[in-house]
């Protein structure tokens, strides 16, 4: 049994893989190394998938593939129909990155509210005491504000008690109310109208594609903050740019983008009220250790012919 990780793994990540892999050989291939991937996947049975989309052609390059193991939760980057047609199992690992994503989500909320994307470079340039007064007027606190969650899975449920402790009101829109979770379930229209901070935590599906579009953004409060650590495709980026430039939205904190890896010419990056990170909400040493335990347990199970953990296709 051989596995291939298609990702630019840090030395720390590589060490975690080495500690967890047991007797399973693992080839680590950079996402940009197409030739290296083609070579390594040719005799592999397992693909450890992070972000680079997994296409039918990539599966065909690995005729012995038995398992595509997503390192994370979202499987929108995997051609599930192609995997099914080829008899390749697809698994994810819900819960392994929830703590990490929750913490960065909170960081983006705070950073966007405090205009850190603007103040950090201004301070480094020696101009920290001469800010744009209009931007400073947008600085605020979580306490006393309404935080709305679009989707209410593990990440928002970790965040909600912390936000309430800071003095926020928590509301959410989900497919069904969460009886034992803090916060109030509201329809989407109310979520948009009432949220001072709107945080996105829905999967990317045909139903949720561009769910935060021009009309949705227009329905949000003047000066509201949008945070997205879910999937870039949930948001119409052109409409978001327009809402931020006009001042209708006060700020945004974004870890995910419609096109990834995000390009330097993304218009959102030129705005001083946008705080960005490169789809790294999930990456901590703790998440990686938890993830590799699940991944290599599924490698063991596929070799033994046992039922897989968290199979989605």
C-alpha positions as CSV (number, residue, x, y, z in Angstrom):
1,X,0.0,0.0,0.0
2,X,1.4,3.4,-1.1
3,X,0.0,6.9,-0.5
4,X,0.7,10.2,-2.2
5,X,0.2,13.5,-0.6
6,X,-0.3,16.3,-3.2
7,X,0.6,19.4,-1.1
8,X,3.5,21.7,-0.3
9,X,4.1,20.1,3.1
10,X,6.1,22.0,5.6
11,X,9.0,20.2,7.4
12,X,6.7,19.9,10.4
13,X,3.9,18.4,8.4
14,X,6.3,15.9,6.8
15,X,7.5,14.9,10.3
16,X,3.9,14.3,11.4
17,X,3.3,12.1,8.4
18,X,6.5,10.2,9.1
19,X,5.5,9.6,12.7
20,X,1.9,8.4,11.7
21,X,2.5,6.4,8.5
22,X,3.7,3.2,10.1
23,X,4.9,0.9,7.3
24,X,3.0,2.8,4.6
25,X,5.3,4.6,2.1
26,X,4.2,8.2,1.4
27,X,5.4,10.3,-1.5
28,X,5.0,14.0,-0.9
29,X,4.5,16.0,-4.2
30,X,4.1,19.7,-4.5
31,X,0.8,20.8,-6.1
32,X,2.7,22.5,-8.9
33,X,4.8,19.4,-9.8
34,X,2.6,17.8,-12.4
35,X,5.3,15.5,-13.7
36,X,6.2,14.3,-10.2
37,X,2.5,13.7,-9.3
38,X,2.0,11.6,-12.5
39,X,5.1,9.5,-11.7
40,X,4.1,8.9,-8.0
41,X,0.4,8.3,-8.5
42,X,1.0,5.6,-11.1
43,X,1.5,2.9,-8.5
44,X,-0.3,4.4,-5.5
45,X,-3.4,3.1,-3.9
46,X,-4.2,6.1,-1.7
47,X,-4.3,9.9,-2.6
48,X,-4.1,12.2,0.4
49,X,-6.0,15.2,-0.9
50,X,-5.8,18.8,0.5
51,X,-6.8,21.6,-1.9
52,X,-5.8,21.0,-5.5
53,X,-8.9,19.7,-7.4
54,X,-9.0,16.0,-8.0
55,X,-10.1,15.3,-11.6
56,X,-11.1,12.2,-13.5
57,X,-7.8,12.5,-15.4
58,X,-5.8,12.5,-12.2
59,X,-7.7,9.4,-11.1
60,X,-6.9,7.7,-14.4
61,X,-3.3,8.4,-13.9
62,X,-3.5,6.2,-10.8
63,X,-5.0,2.9,-12.0
64,X,-4.5,1.2,-8.7
65,X,-6.2,4.0,-6.6
66,X,-8.6,2.6,-4.0
67,X,-9.0,5.6,-1.7
68,X,-9.1,9.4,-1.9
69,X,-8.7,10.7,1.6
70,X,-9.6,14.3,2.1
71,X,-7.5,16.0,4.7
72,X,-10.4,18.2,6.0
73,X,-14.1,18.2,5.4
74,X,-15.2,19.8,2.1
75,X,-15.1,17.4,-0.8
76,X,-16.3,20.0,-3.5
77,X,-12.7,19.8,-4.9
78,X,-13.1,16.1,-5.8
79,X,-15.0,14.8,-8.8
80,X,-17.2,12.4,-6.8
81,X,-19.0,11.0,-9.8
82,X,-15.7,10.1,-11.4
83,X,-14.6,8.4,-8.2
84,X,-17.8,6.4,-8.0
85,X,-17.5,5.3,-11.6
86,X,-14.0,4.0,-11.0
87,X,-14.8,2.3,-7.7
88,X,-12.5,4.7,-5.7
89,X,-13.7,5.4,-2.1
90,X,-13.8,9.0,-0.9
91,X,-13.5,9.9,2.8
92,X,-13.2,13.1,4.7
93,X,-12.5,13.8,8.4
94,X,-15.1,16.0,10.1
95,X,-14.1,17.5,13.3
96,X,-10.3,17.3,13.0
97,X,-9.9,20.9,12.0
98,X,-12.9,22.5,13.8
99,X,-10.8,24.0,16.6
100,X,-8.3,25.6,14.3
101,X,-10.9,27.0,11.9
102,X,-12.9,28.4,14.8
103,X,-9.9,30.2,16.2
104,X,-8.9,31.8,12.9
105,X,-12.6,32.7,12.3
106,X,-12.5,34.6,15.6
107,X,-9.2,36.1,14.7
108,X,-10.6,37.4,11.4
109,X,-13.7,38.8,13.1
110,X,-11.5,40.7,15.5
111,X,-9.0,41.8,12.9
112,X,-11.7,43.0,10.5
113,X,-13.5,44.9,13.3
114,X,-10.3,46.6,14.4
115,X,-9.1,47.3,10.8
116,X,-5.8,45.4,11.3
117,X,-5.2,45.0,7.5
118,X,-5.0,48.8,7.3
119,X,-3.3,49.6,10.6
120,X,-0.5,47.0,10.4
121,X,1.2,48.4,7.3
122,X,0.5,52.0,8.3
123,X,2.3,51.4,11.6
124,X,5.2,49.7,9.9
125,X,5.5,52.8,7.6
126,X,5.8,55.0,10.7
127,X,2.4,56.6,10.0
128,X,0.4,54.8,12.7
129,X,-0.7,58.1,14.4
130,X,-2.0,59.5,11.1
131,X,-4.7,57.1,10.0
132,X,-7.6,57.8,7.7
133,X,-10.2,59.0,10.1
134,X,-13.1,57.4,8.2
135,X,-11.5,54.0,8.6
136,X,-10.9,54.6,12.3
137,X,-14.5,55.5,12.7
138,X,-15.4,51.9,11.6
139,X,-13.4,50.3,14.4
140,X,-15.6,48.4,16.9
141,X,-16.0,45.6,19.4
142,X,-17.7,42.2,19.3
143,X,-19.4,43.0,22.6
144,X,-22.9,44.4,22.0
145,X,-23.0,43.2,18.4
146,X,-25.0,40.5,16.7
147,X,-22.9,37.7,15.2
148,X,-24.8,35.6,12.6
149,X,-23.7,32.2,11.3
150,X,-24.7,30.9,7.9
151,X,-24.5,27.2,8.7
152,X,-24.3,26.0,12.3
153,X,-22.0,22.9,12.4
154,X,-19.1,22.2,14.7
155,X,-17.2,25.4,14.1
156,X,-19.9,27.9,14.9
157,X,-20.9,25.8,17.9
158,X,-17.4,26.1,19.3
159,X,-17.4,29.9,18.7
160,X,-20.8,30.7,20.0
161,X,-20.1,30.4,23.7
162,X,-16.9,32.5,23.4
163,X,-18.8,35.2,21.5
164,X,-21.6,35.2,24.0
165,X,-19.0,35.5,26.8
166,X,-17.6,38.5,25.0
167,X,-21.1,40.1,25.0
168,X,-22.3,39.3,21.5
169,X,-25.8,38.0,20.6
170,X,-25.6,34.9,18.4
171,X,-28.1,34.0,15.6
172,X,-27.8,31.4,12.9
173,X,-29.5,29.9,9.8
174,X,-29.2,26.2,9.3
175,X,-31.1,23.4,7.7
176,X,-32.6,22.5,11.1
177,X,-32.6,24.2,14.5
178,X,-30.0,23.0,17.0
179,X,-31.9,22.4,20.2
180,X,-29.0,22.3,22.6
181,X,-26.7,24.8,20.9
182,X,-26.4,28.5,22.0
183,X,-28.0,31.0,19.7
184,X,-31.3,31.7,18.0
185,X,-32.3,30.1,14.7
186,X,-33.6,32.7,12.2
187,X,-34.5,32.6,8.5
188,X,-31.8,33.8,6.0
189,X,-33.5,37.1,5.4
190,X,-33.4,37.9,9.2
191,X,-29.8,36.6,9.4
192,X,-28.7,39.1,6.7
193,X,-30.7,42.0,8.2
194,X,-29.7,41.5,11.8
195,X,-26.0,40.5,11.7
196,X,-23.3,43.0,12.5
197,X,-20.9,40.2,11.7
198,X,-21.9,37.5,9.2
199,X,-19.7,34.4,9.3
200,X,-20.0,31.7,6.6
201,X,-19.9,28.0,7.5
202,X,-21.9,26.3,4.8
203,X,-20.6,23.7,2.4
204,X,-20.3,24.7,-1.3
205,X,-23.2,23.1,-3.2
206,X,-25.4,24.0,-6.2
207,X,-27.8,25.5,-3.6
208,X,-25.2,27.6,-1.8
209,X,-23.1,28.8,-4.8
210,X,-23.0,32.6,-4.6
211,X,-25.6,32.6,-1.8
212,X,-24.0,35.9,-0.7
213,X,-24.6,37.8,-3.9
214,X,-25.4,41.5,-4.6
215,X,-29.0,41.4,-3.2
216,X,-27.8,39.5,-0.1
217,X,-25.1,42.0,0.5
218,X,-27.5,44.9,0.0
219,X,-29.8,43.3,2.6
220,X,-27.0,43.4,5.2
221,X,-26.6,46.2,7.8
222,X,-24.7,49.3,6.9
223,X,-21.2,48.9,8.1
224,X,-21.5,45.1,8.7
225,X,-18.5,42.7,8.5
226,X,-18.4,39.6,6.4
227,X,-16.1,36.7,7.4
228,X,-15.6,33.6,5.2
229,X,-13.6,30.6,6.3
230,X,-15.8,28.1,4.5
231,X,-15.6,28.2,0.6
232,X,-14.9,31.1,-1.7
233,X,-17.7,30.1,-4.0
234,X,-20.3,31.1,-1.4
235,X,-19.6,34.7,-2.2
236,X,-20.0,36.8,-5.3
237,X,-16.6,38.5,-5.1
238,X,-17.4,41.3,-7.5
239,X,-20.5,42.2,-5.5
240,X,-18.5,42.0,-2.3
241,X,-15.9,44.4,-3.7
242,X,-18.6,46.9,-4.7
243,X,-20.2,46.7,-1.2
244,X,-16.8,47.3,0.5
245,X,-15.8,50.2,-1.8
246,X,-19.2,51.9,-1.4
247,X,-18.9,51.7,2.4
248,X,-22.1,49.6,2.7
249,X,-20.0,46.9,4.3
250,X,-17.4,48.0,6.8
251,X,-14.9,45.2,6.4
252,X,-14.3,41.6,5.4
253,X,-12.1,38.8,6.7
254,X,-11.4,36.2,4.1
255,X,-9.5,32.9,4.2
256,X,-11.1,31.5,1.0
257,X,-11.6,32.7,-2.5
258,X,-13.4,31.9,-5.7
259,X,-10.1,31.1,-7.5
260,X,-7.4,29.4,-5.5
261,X,-4.6,29.8,-5.1
262,X,-5.7,33.5,-4.9
263,X,-4.0,35.7,-7.5
264,X,-2.2,38.9,-6.6
265,X,-4.5,40.9,-8.9
266,X,-7.7,40.0,-7.0
267,X,-9.4,43.4,-6.6
268,X,-10.3,42.7,-3.0
269,X,-6.6,42.7,-2.0
270,X,-6.3,46.4,-2.9
271,X,-8.9,47.4,-0.3
272,X,-7.6,48.6,3.1
273,X,-10.7,47.2,4.9
274,X,-10.1,43.6,3.8
275,X,-8.1,41.2,5.9
276,X,-7.0,38.0,4.1
277,X,-5.3,34.7,4.7
278,X,-4.5,32.0,2.0
279,X,-7.0,29.2,3.0
280,X,-5.0,28.3,6.1
281,X,-7.7,28.3,8.7
282,X,-7.3,24.6,9.1
283,X,-3.6,24.4,9.3
284,X,-2.2,23.9,12.8
285,X,0.2,21.2,14.1
286,X,-2.6,19.9,16.3
287,X,-5.0,19.6,13.3
288,X,-2.4,17.8,11.2
289,X,-1.7,15.3,14.0
290,X,-5.4,14.5,14.4
291,X,-5.8,14.3,10.6
292,X,-3.0,11.9,10.1
293,X,-4.4,9.5,12.7
294,X,-7.7,9.4,10.7
295,X,-6.0,9.2,7.4
296,X,-3.7,6.3,8.2
297,X,-6.5,4.4,10.0
298,X,-8.4,4.5,6.8
299,X,-5.3,3.4,4.9
300,X,-5.2,0.4,7.2
301,X,-8.9,-0.3,6.8
302,X,-8.8,-0.1,3.0
303,X,-5.9,-2.6,3.0
304,X,-7.8,-4.9,5.4
305,X,-11.1,-4.6,3.5
306,X,-12.8,-3.0,6.5
307,X,-15.5,-0.3,6.6
308,X,-13.9,3.1,6.2
309,X,-14.3,6.1,8.6
310,X,-16.4,9.0,7.3
311,X,-17.0,7.7,3.8
312,X,-18.8,10.2,1.5
313,X,-18.6,8.3,-1.8
